[in-house]
């Protein structure tokens, strides 16, 4: 541990949490009175706030934006709140200075930042994230030339950060939520490489991830347990729930999980030939 690094990290975490709390109060109050500010603007503010935190966590070569992910198989994602990509090796495809399309080879992370979600909305958000993650696959030509590449190391790190989850109580716990996400994944035939990596619930100080075990064991684990692998060897989802002692440890869980994923991912380069020719 480095005390100076830790203190700066705490300042960044404070700024992130405080900005979210202030913005939520401001936008919600104005909305109730005369609807002067659209909820979409609040969403954009949260995304900008998260980007400031991410800039402290990830290496300088990565850019943080919103937009769409594309691959050479003519597939396009739905709009992503957060796309983390390698800006050094990426031809940025823009249209009208607003729509940005990022080739999958350069994408190392995708995320959604939300305010208050019901449990069903959270499950739907996790499913949307995983379907966007599904199109993150190399070209058929790359697969032919590199038959031993690991798809699980190509998939980007994926996360959801939300203020609160409505519907969690003694009768429906976070463990039940993890099981229901797994059930939904199975119904939608989502492959294990495309499961979410981490869900952060700010109000409850919860970090939800997954282990590599196939069996669904007690998902409660201690702070600092490395559970957010960028890939899994099993065939079933086994959720892990970290009950964090404070906001610093909660943000630390997120930061360390993202860093683990980036450290294990190799570099890929989009080939214009794959995108321009059949």
ABEGO torsion letter per residue (X at the ends): XBAAAAAAAAAAAAAAAAAAAAAAAAAAAAAAAAGABBAAAAAAAAAAAAAAAAAAABBAABBBBBEBBBBAAGBBBBBBABBBBBAAABBBBBBGGABBBBBAAABABBBBBBBBBBAAAAAAAAAAAAAAAAABBBBAAAAAABAABBAAAABBBBBBBBABBBGBBAABBAAAAAAAAAAAAAAAGBBAAABBABBBBAAAGBBBBBBABABBBBABBBBGBBABBABBABABBBBBBBBBABAAAAAAAAAAAAAAAAAABBBBBBBAAAAABX
